[in-house]
């Protein structure tokens, strides 16, 4: 489970819908990272007890919030806040 997962688009200041468990509200995106980028993301993910995918989703959400001038929600990288 993600450390932060808004329940609806209204809960997300960026206005982007959440990823539904059935995938209906999701779009799969493929990206190519350098080895060093992937290694660093994997290191951070392991340290925080979460997945690289979660880190990338949260980074995208933060960028959208920043671009839209909305409030920045806490990243919550502290593993004690993460629900697994």
C-alpha positions, 0 to 999 in steps of 0.5 A: 500500500502507498504511504499517501494515496488520495481517495478521489481527485478532490483529495489530490490538490493537483486534480489528477484522479487516483490510480484505481485498484482495477486500473480504470483510472490509470495510464501506464507510462514507460520511461528510460532512465540511466543506470545511475538514475535507476540505481539512485531511485532504487536506493532511495526506495529501499531506504524508505521501504517503498517501491521505485514506482511509488517514488516516480508517481509521487514525483509526478504528482508533486511536479503537477502540484508545483506547476499548478501553484497548488499546495504541496502535500508532504512526500511522507518518505518516513517508513513509519508512515508508509502502509505496506 
